[in-house]
């Protein structure tokens, strides 16, 4: 069974790219900018593409010594730049050229030995499922799931290997719970295990991200001393409309300014993602080409930079909870809703849950029991008081417990966190299993009420109890075939035999569930396995 590459190695390879071209191109290019807060998107005929030269983009990127690109396959208005079966609102149904822009881009960049990354907005005002700018919830997701997954399937199966998928319109528009991050991440990784995920959330923290995004026009910058795999995005041309798309001109960054960005960001393991928007004739303005070519003639990557340090422990398989309650029983939904965006010194999209007197707890319902829970992530508040981060209520000491029934809880870890605004994690032995996870704050900054922006829970080999289970009775590296298992009288039977010591139970996706102990038994509550192992053996 193919195994996913180590996330650290993918992140390290990505940061070695150093410098890339963000290509904001779409129906907004012909409209005069991305006025996406208009809930009525332009008519399809607004897309009036009569010529396209993606080789022009790729050659300019190569001359600049960039190593990769990032194309807006679909922005917030929902116009698709590829041959999609999901909507007629796409580049194959308007304009005189009717070219698949994603294909032309991928082909041109690969021809110049550049990697083609893709940007995709989860938020889409054209799709009627979104109900315009209406509220988001799980009921909406149940209607929209097929639409989003089919679009992602097309992008990740029809255009070759994609090194990075940058999503947008998610953490600040609908939240990572109403449109479950868990489901989308698993779906993307099932299609392309090597594809890194990055979200335009403005937080600048490793929250639901393989790669962190710092969005410079929003006032978010990669800090000195950063050692987390990151991008910092900026526009080469600053336009009065604030658009990321070409509108005909504006104030251009100088080559010296771009070189300063590269010098500052390179030692921080942060790629500089420079937006170079093509014009309506499908090519880059000559002023953009001249500027970035000048940069390429002056800059070379520092090959003496030490490799990316070991990365923070990632929740590679997150769970999207169904509910959260405070210690008093009231809803604590804001602690798990997935809204966590921040714009400069103001909060945009951040939704805080604040508790009462200490100790104070939040109990999170995962919806079903999971094996191998092992990591909890805590994102403190990200707002400001004046020009300084507001740290009031940030958790500084905690305990974490798990339960199957929301009654009997077993503590799995306790510890302390710094009072600052950085993302925190707590990790424990992955043997624990449960449906409910309780985070209790025993002290906070100022010993005041608790403040929680977001909580995430999951693991590296996370497995729900409803997943069909198979087993390897040899080390996984030896690639022995999958074998179904039976559970009889407290013993796991594999093809009629008791499993050998140190055998490992895996789910159908290859994630470890349990190891067999020296006596051939799996030390767990046996009834937890019976139903779904029996199903696997039928």
N, C-alpha and C positions, 0 to 999 in steps of 0.2 A: 504494500500500500504506500503510495507516495506521501511523504511527510512535508509539511510546510517548512521552508527555510527558517532559520533562526531570525527573529525580528531584528535583533541587534545587527546582524550582518547586512540585512537589507537597508537599515537606517544608515549604517556606516558607508555603504556604497553610494547611497543617495547624497550624503553630505560631501562626498568627493566630487560631485558634479559642479559644486560651487556657484554656478551662474546660469540662469535660464531666462527664456523669453516667454512672458505671459502674452497671449494673443487674444485680446477681447475683440471679437468679430461676430456680428449677428444682425438681426433686423434692426437693432438699435443704431447700427452704423448708418443706415439709410434714413432713420427717423430723426437723427440729430442728437443722439445721446441716450443714456439709459435712465429715462425718467420712469423707473419701474414702479414708483409709488402711484402711478396712474393705473387704476384697476382695469382700464380698457386698453388692451394691447393693440398695436397697429394692425391694420388689415394685412393679409398675406401679400397683397400686391406691393406693399411698402418695400419688401425685399426685391430689389431691382438689380440683381447681380448680372452683369453682362460679361465680365472678365474676372479671372482668378489666376493668381500666380503664386502658389505656395512655395515654389522654388525660390522666389524672391525673398520670402520670409526666412527660409532655411539658410540660404546663402548669407543673408545678413547676420543671422544668429551665429553661423560658423565663423564669419569674419570677426565677430565680436568676442570669439572664444567662449561662447556659451556652449553648454553641453546638452541642453534639453529644452523642450517647449511645453507650454500648457495652453490648450485651446478651449475657449468657451463653447462647448458642444450645445448647451442650452442655458440661457440666462433666465431671469425671473419672468419675462413675458412668455416664455415657453416655446419660442421658435427653435426648431431642431435643425442642426447643421449636418444631419446625416440622413440616409435613406431609411427612415423608420416606418414600421407598420402601425405605430400607435396613434398617429395623428397626421392629418393632411397639412397641418401648420408647420411646414418644413421646406428646406431648400430645394427639394425635388418637385415642388408644386407651385413655384413662383419664380419670377425673373426669367430672362431669356436663356441663361446658361444652364440652369438646373443641374448643377454639379454637386456630388457628394463631397462637401468640404472636409469632413473628418477624414475620409479616405485620401483625398489629395494632400492634406496636411501630413498625415502619417507617412505616406509614401515619400513625400519630399524630404521630411526630416530624417527618415531612415536612410535615404539616399546620400545624405550628407553626414552620416554616422552620428546623428543626434537622436535622443530618445524622445518619443512623443507622449507627453502626459495629457490628461483630459480633465476639464472642469465640467461640473454638472450641478445645476441648481435643483434642489429638491422642491423648491417653491416655484409654482407655475400658475400664473393668473389666467392663462388661456384655457387650461384644462378645466372642464366644467365640474370635475369632481372636487376641485378646490373650493368651489362656491365663492369665487372671487377672493376677497380679502376676509372671508369668514373665519371663525374660530376653528382650531384643529383639535381633534380628539381621536380615540381609537376606532370609533365607528367610521369616521372619514377614512382612516388608514385601511380599514377592511375593504373599502370601495376602491381606494387608490393603489393598493399594493400591486395588483397585476400590471397597472400602467407603468409604475416606476420600475418594477423589476424587469419588465420586458424592455424598457429603454436601456437599462443598465446591461441587460443580457446582450442586446445588440452591440452596444459600445465595447463590451469586454469579450465578445466572441468573434466579431466580424473584422476587427482592425489590428489583430496581432497583439503582442505583449505590450502592456501599458504599465509603466513604472510607478505612476502615481495617479490617484483619482482625488481631485479636490472637490469637495461638496460645498454648497452654499445655500443660504435661505433655510437653514435647518435649526441650528442652535438659537438663532435670534427670531425666527419666524414661527416655527411650529413646535420646537423642542424635540429633544432626542428621545422622548418617551411617546408622544402622540404618534410620531412616525418612528417606530422602535429601532434604535441604533443597533441593538442586538441582531435583529433580523437582516438589516441591510449589510452590516459588517460580515456576517456569516455568508450571506449571498455573494457579496463581492469576492471574498476570499475563496469561496468554492469555485468561482469562475477563473480567478487569477490569483493564486496564493502569493505570488511575488509582488502584487500590486499594493503599494502603500496607500493608506487613507489619511486625508488631511481635511479639516473642516475650517471654513471661514467663520470662526466664532469670535474673533477679536480678543479672546482672553489671553492669548499668548502663554498658554499653559498646556502641558501634555494631558489634556482632558479629551477622552475619546478620539485621540489622534495618534497615528504612527509618526507623523511629522507635524510639528507645531507651526501655526501660521501667525506671523506678526504683520498686521495690515497697517502699513505706515500712514496712508492718507487718513486713517481713523485715529492717529495719534498713538499707535501701539508700536513699540520698538523692541528689538532684541536687546536685552541688557548685557552690559559688560560681564564677562565671566560665565556667560551661558554655556552649558555643555549638553544641551538637549538638541537632537536633530531638528532643524527648523528651516523655514522659509521666511524671508521678509519681502513683502510685495510693495512696489511703488510704481507710479506712472511716469513714463518719460516725458509726457506732456501734461501739464496741469491746465485744465480747461475750466472756464467760469461756471459751467454747469455741474462740475464735479464728476463728469462722466468718465468711465473707464474706456469708453468707445470713442472712436475718432469722430470729431465734430467739425474739423476743418482747420484747426490750429489752436494755439494757446502758448503758454510759457513752457519752453523746453528745458529739461535738465541739461547741464553741460557735461562734457566728457570728464572734466575734473570732478564734478559732483558725483558722477557714477563711480569713478575710481576711488573716491573717498568712501562711498558705501561699501565697495568691495574690500577695501583695506580694513574697515571697521568690522564687517560681518564675518570675514573669513576665519579669524581666530576664534570666533564664537560658534563655529560649526553651524552657521546659518547661511543657507544659499540665498543669493540675491535674485529675486524673481522680478524682472523689469518688464512692465507692461508696454508693449510696442504695438498699438492698435493699427491694423491696416485701414486704408481708406476705402471708399465705396467702389473704387475700380479694382479692388482685390490685391493691391500691393501696398508696401510701406512707403510713407512719405520719404522723399530723399533726405530730408533733414534728420530723420530718425536713423537712416542707414549711415549717413556721414558721421553722426555722433557716435554710434556704437562701434563703427569700424575704427574710429580714432581710439576708442577704449581698447579694442582688441589689439591695436598696434602698440599699446603702452603697457598692457597688463598680462601677467602670466600667473597661474595659480602657484601658491607657495607649497611646493612638494615636501618641504621639511616640517610642515604642520604635523603634530602628533595625531594619531588616529582618534576618531570619536571615542570618548570614554564610554564605559559601560552605562547603559541607559536606565532610567528609572523603571522599576518593575511595572510591566504593562498588564492591563486586564485584557488579554488577547481574546477572551470569550466573555463579553459582558452580558449581564441579564437586564432586561427591561422590566422593572417591577410593576405590579398592578396597583399597589396602594402603599401608603406610609401613614403612620399614626404617631402622635406625640405620646409622652408618658401618661398624659391625662386622657388619652383616647381620641382627641381631636385629630382631624386630618392634617398631615404634614406633607401634602402633595408638592408644595414648592421645593421641598428638599430633593425630589426625584424627577421633576418635570422636564429636565433637560434644557431649560432656558438659562444661558450663562454668558451671553454676549456683553461686551463692554465697549463703549466708544470714548476713547481718551479719558477725560476726567469726569465723565458722566456715566451712569449705568443705563444701558440699553438692552433690554431683554433679560437682565439679571432678575431673578425672582428669589427673594430670601425667605427662608423659614426661620423664625426666631422663637425660642422657647422661653420658659419662665425660670424660676429659681433653680439653682443647682442642687443635687445632680439632676440632669434633664436628659431624656432619651427620645430617640426616634426608632420605631420598629417598622421594618420594611418587609412587605409581603411580596415574594418573588413569583407567586402564582402557582408554583409547584415545587416539589423538592428537587434539589440539585446535589450531585456528588462533586467533590473536589472544589468546593468554595474555598478560596484562599486569599483573596485580596479585597480590601475595601479602599476606595478612593474618596477623599474629602476635598472639595473645592471650597475654600473660605470665601467670604464676601469679596467682591472685586471693585466696590465703589470707593469714592473719595470723599474726604472732608477737606474742602479747599483744594490744595494741590497735593495733599498727602493721602495715602491709602487709609481707609477707615478700617481699623483692626478690632473694633469693639465687638466682643462676643465670639471671636475666633477661638476654636477649641484648642486647649493646651494640654489636657490630660483626658484620657478616654479608656473605656473598656468596650469590647465587642463580644457579643454572644450570639449563638444560633439556636434554633428550635425547629422541631417538626410540626408542633401543634399550637404555637403561640402561647404556651402555658409554661412548659418546662424548658428553661434556657440553660445552655452550657457555655461558659465563658471560654473563648478561644485565644484571646490576647488582650493585653492592656499596655498602655504606653503614653508617651508624651509627644506633642508636636510644638514646633515654634509658633509664635503668635502671628507671624507674617502672613502675607496673602498668597503664598505659593501653594501649589497643589501638594497634598499629603497622601501618603499611602500607609496602610497597615497590612502586614502579611503574616499568615500563620500556616501551620502544617496543613497540606491539602486533603487530609483524611476526613475533615468535617463535612457533614451533609445536613441540609435543612431547607425549609421553605421560608423561614423568618430569620431576619438578621437585625439585631438591635445594636445601635451605636449609642452609648451613654457618655455624655460629657460630664466629667467630674470636676473640671476647672476650665475656665475660659479667660481670655485676656480681659482684665479688669474685674474678673469674677462676676460678670454681669450675665444677662440672658444670652443663650446660645444663638449664634448666627451661622446658618448653613446655606451656601449657594447651591451646591449639588453633592449628592452621594452616588457613587457607582459601586457595583459589586460584581464579582465574577472570578475568573481564574484562567489558568493556561490550558488546563485539560478539562474544563467544565463540562458536565454531562447531566442533562435532566433525566429523571427516573423514567420518563415515558419514551426515551430513545431505545430502539432495539439494540440488544447487546450480543456481541460475538466475542470470541476469545482467541488469543494466540497462546499456545502452550510451549512456544520457543521464543527466544529473544526476537523482538520486532525486526532487528537489523538482518536476521536471517531470511526474512521474507517468506515465512511459511504461510500457507493459506488460512483464511478465516474458517473457524469451526464453530458450529452452533453448540449451545450448552443447555443442559438440563439441571434442575435443582431438586435433589432427592434426599430427604432425611438429613438435611443440613450440610450436604456435600454437593459440590459442583461436579457434574459428570460431563466429560468432554469426549464425544465419540465412544461412549461406553466405559471410559476410564476416569479414575480420579485424577485431577490435574496434579502435575508435579509441583514441588515447592517452587515458589517465586514465579509461578505462572501469572499472567497479567490479563485481566478482563478489559476489553476495549469496547467502546460503542461503535456504531456503524461508520462513524467519521474518523475512527482511529484514535480517539482520545481515551486515555487510561481511566478506568473506573476504580478497580481494586487489584491489589496483589494477593495471591494466595499464600497463606502462611506455611510454615514448615510441616504442618500436619495435613495439608491439603484442604484446609477450611479457609473461608473468607470471613474474617472477624467483623461481622456487621449484623444488624437486625435482619434475619433471613427473610422475613415476609416482604421486606422492601424490594428484594430482587425477584420474588417468585412470579409475579404477574408478567413482567415484561420479558423475563428470560424465557418463560413458557411460550410467550408469543413468538420469540425469536426461534424457538426450537420446533415450532409446528410445521 
